[in-house]
Amino acid sequence: MPIYLKKFQDFDQLAKTFSEDLHFTGKPVFQPTFILGCGTGQKEYIKEKLASSHGIAANLKFLSATGLLNYVLEGLIAEGDEVLLDMEAMSWKIFQLLQTEESLAVLEEVKKYCDGSEQKRMGLAVKTAQLFIKYQEEVPDLLREWQENKNKPSDWQEFLYRKLLDSEKEVADKTLSLEKLKKALEKKDNQERLRTLIPEVYLFEPEELSKSERELVKMLAEHLNINSYFLEVCSTTIANPVSSNWGVYGVNKIKELEKSAEVSHERSATSGNESLLIKIQTDFFNDSEPDRNFTAKEKDNSLLVYNSFTRVREVEALYNYLVKLVNQNGDIGARDIMVVIPNLHSYIAPIKTIFETTGFRFPYSIISRGFTPEDSFWSSLEQVIKFSEDQFTASGVYELVENKWIQEAFGFQDLDKIKLAIDRANIRRTYCGSKEDESHYSSWNYGLKRLIYGYSLGSETEIADPEDEREQMYPVDFAEGSDAQDLFRLYEFVEMLQSLIAEKNKTVTVAKWEAFCLQTAENFLNPEGWQLKKLQDLLENIRTGKSVSALEIDFSTWFFRFRELLKSEDVGRMTAGGGIIFSGLYPGVALPKKVVAFLGMNFREFPHKQIKIDFDKSNTSSNIHTDRDRYAFLKIFQNAREHVLLSYIGQDAKTNSEKPSSGVVDQLLDYAKNYTDQELTVKHKLHAYNSIYYPGDYRYFTYLANAQKAVIPKKVKEEESVEEKQDVFLFELVNFFKDPFKAHYNKTLGIYYDDEKTLRDTELFGLEKLEEWRVKQEMFDRFIEEEIEFSAEELKIEIEKIRKQFVIEGLLPLRKRGLKYLHEAWPKVTALKRALKNRAAANPKKQNLQVEIGKYVLYGEVYLTSRGEGLFFTVSNHKEKYRLEAYLKFLTLKASGTSDKLIYFALDKDQVVEKEILDASLSVEDARDILYDFIKMMKENLEELKAFCLDFGSIEEINKLQNKEDLLKFIKNKIDTYEKYERGLYPSKYFLNEHRRHNYFYSDYFLNNYKDQCYKVFEKLNQSFPA
């Protein structure tokens, strides 16, 4: 019987004909339909079409050519237990052969390379198996020569190949299996059995068949029907300048099959209203020269090229492009869109970030070969199972806790609180640590105990360590009520991780590693049923045969093979109605879509580059892989119905220099010039908020920015309403004036840069300026209401007690390094404490204050002397922010009628500075009015960011600023000074973000606003508390 090769211009027509052919056979629904050559997306598309026309799509058996060959051999050959080794089975076979005494004695070169490493041996076995399968297709004469050679093998590859052939039950060469099938089919009863076993075969993507696979198809076609469906995208004459370059791979391949096939053509009707895209597609298909009588319409956007700076900007631009298309074309939906990316894995994160966080949500599916590094079950399994002792750090464990699969499996609720708890408990690295070097204080085991004891006791008072009563422990009272459940979940999770690491240190059989993997998946990830089944199937692929199951190997070797297999397998699942399809760019993904976008079309990234192995004996040209990639691109391009977008990274984000695109982009743009003078390339800006996108034109537009909220006037009741008092806290007011930018970001925008910092994974080795200040502050707070007079021996004991507590709490480096900082800080702290005691006559006491100021109620705390005078003290240098803080506390004392005076203490160059704030001209009502104005400034800042930075200078300096250029220069000098001498402590990230990224100060309006805010603050401050 001939092979029926049916050619189609349109994939819909192809699917329709396949459906009719299947219906025409009249086969029972319970009889399998054997289909070869479909990609994942095509499988789902064909199932959908069959279900639409037949009402059901069942019992479809999708096979590879090797799978079909094994299926036939198993059904025909009497002994039946003889099987063709696939790549995985062959890899394990070679892995075992490389360790035999005979191999070690003969293969000196290989022995030297492996050097006793199981992982190197496995890597070499996999590469060798891949080559042997490649030789079967490309250099079968070489294998035949090795088979017939009765002399000593010429090299190590021939030695291993001949050893593989020695197996009685396993066949290492597909050509040998084909010969066995050919002999088997010489018998008439086998021919009948074949027709019963497989009545018909349906073949898609026939141009992708290898030489041996074509031979198998021809062999089967002698006895049963082979229906082949070919999506024709260009003429076989390949004379068009572009299609001749892109289509040569498919044309040459299909010509081979046509020699033994009965060919038919199914033409599709062409559209009467031609766009630039359709005209180019028609030229490619008909192999015609450019039509000089055709000119594309103005603003024909059927073909566009986007030039971006980064992958994120590529995806943002794609999102905007799709939203606009859907808005303008009511007949385009998410299911009509396909996005193809040569290097899909590197785009997963941007796709998820943008398509799942923007206002208009598109449903989408990702089709990938192998698992993707997105937050999926498969990547999560890899992340857990490869977790090692070196990763037992604060950030390493927290990264696992953040994983959505682990969150759901363990029930973690509040990740922010878990992160804060880890930091508060000084958890840095290792599970246990060592008491000798004090690293156990920063271990997971010790830190979690501190958290649990803190919750149980409800206090942070020091206790004796229940496991060693000679040691003191400082519990961390962090969680209350249901929040504590996360601590117990975290404890269980960490204990399970420690057990997992212990298991991985063993050397066990492959079968036991399989059980270990399944158990890990169930314990840590709680997989769905289909995922667990898929995992079991994958593990069975590793454990091919009893000899492999019983093979003892270490974890690293087993995991190396498991991960490689996971990467090569199709473990994703495309759900029905999956919306936009994101796919890699390879054969078998072409689908009829109204909109097709190509991302990542970068120079040197597409077509893919193939690196040939040094010991590869095939004569394959690297051009064949390049031709195959171009042909896959052409098939997808020709299946676009209305719009094609090509995108690449064409601008360097650091240097702003130009970067080239893939050759296919350049070729397409050159060809398009035959039909249009329009510039088809859109050069996008580095940032999505660039002013060019607002309000936007037909090329530059954005849908990413949040829409402004409509101001809806509230309906006022006719009857008089009582205005509720608003609570304001003194610390909140102080923090606002210290950094208005931070207050606006935190309170209005909900952005907290401090929360985004990564957890520290090591103990402190030294203290930065901020950390030195914290140690002094903690010491001072410890003794603020206590005596500090100690004998020399008592002081030594007290210092050691403080040192150990601070080490446990993560405030100091270990051992002598930490002791040095305490000895340096102690004299400064005691000097400030003595000055306070001398002035206050006794230890100061904290007083709670409450003041009604118009519609606000201000709450605060201020220290008082025994005589009722206010106190303010800081272990820091005398700075503007502390001067203003003291002034606000003075105003609160005055407004509440508590005191007319506040005494100010600070350390300036390690010397105690003492000042009085006493303003006899200030009345209680005046104090309340000033506080009201300050509170009003804070409230206004929540609505609109106010330009004010307390540490940036006096009124005299500000008065010198005449224009925005003066202001920018002034700010730059201040920032440079702080970064040089203050080690980046101030100004904050929030200020720098507005200054450097958002150009906040680039206007005269903000200069005037800045001056106005400074006058309001400094005028009152200097009147009562001169600088």
Buried (B, 14 or more C-beta within 10 A) or exposed (E): EEBBBBBBBBBBBBBBBBBEBBEEEEBEEEEBBBBBBBBBBBBBBBBBBBBEBEEEBEEBBBBEBBBBBBBBBBBBBEEEEBBBBBBBBBBBBBBBBBBEEEBEEBBEEBBEBBEEBBBBBBBBBBBBBBBBBBBBBBBBEBBEEBBEEEEEBEEBBBBBBBBBBEEEEBBBBBBBBBEBBEEBBEEEEBBEBBEEBBBBBBBBBBBBBBEBBBBBBBBBBBBBBBBBBBBBBBBBEBEBEBBBBBBBBBBBBBEBBBEBBEBEEBEEEEEEEBBBBBBBBBBBBBBEEBEEEBBBEEEBBBBBBBBBBBBBBBBBBBBBBBBBBBEEBEEBBBBBBBBBBBBBBBBBBBBBEBBEEBEEEBEBBBBBBBBBBBBBBBBBBBBBBBBEBEBBBBBBBBBBBBBEBBBEBBEBEBEEBBBBBBBBBBBBBBBEBEEEEBBBBBBBBBBBBBBBBBBEEEEBEBBEBEEEEEBBBBBBBBBEEEBBBBBBBBBEBBBBBBEBBEBBEEEBBBBBBBEBBBEBBEBBBBBEEEBBEBBEEBBEBBBBBEEBBEBEBBBBBBBBBBBBBBBBBBBBBBEEEBBBBBBBBBBBBBBBBBBBBBBBBBBEBBBBEBEEEEEBBBEBEEEEBBBBBBBBBBBBBBBBBBBBBBBBBBBEEEEEEEBEBBBBBBBBBEBBEBBBEBEBBBBBBEEBEEEEBEEEEEBBBBBBEEEEEEEEEEEEEEEEEEEEEEEBEBEBBBBBBBBBBBBBBBBEEEBEBEEEEEBBBEBBEEBEEEBBBBBBBBBBEBBBEEEBEEEEEEBEEBBEEBBBBBBBBBBBBBEEBBBBBBEBBBEBBBBBBEBBBEBBEEBBEEBEBEBEBBEBBBBBEBBBBEEEBBBBBBBBEBBBBBBBBBBBBBBBBBBBEBBBBBBBBBBEEEEBBBBEBBBEEBEEEBBBBBBBEBBEBBBEBBEEBBBBBBBBBEBEEBEEBEEBEEBBEBBEEBBEEBBEEEEBBBBBBBBBBBBEEEEBBBEEEBBBBBBEBBEBBBEBBBEBBEE
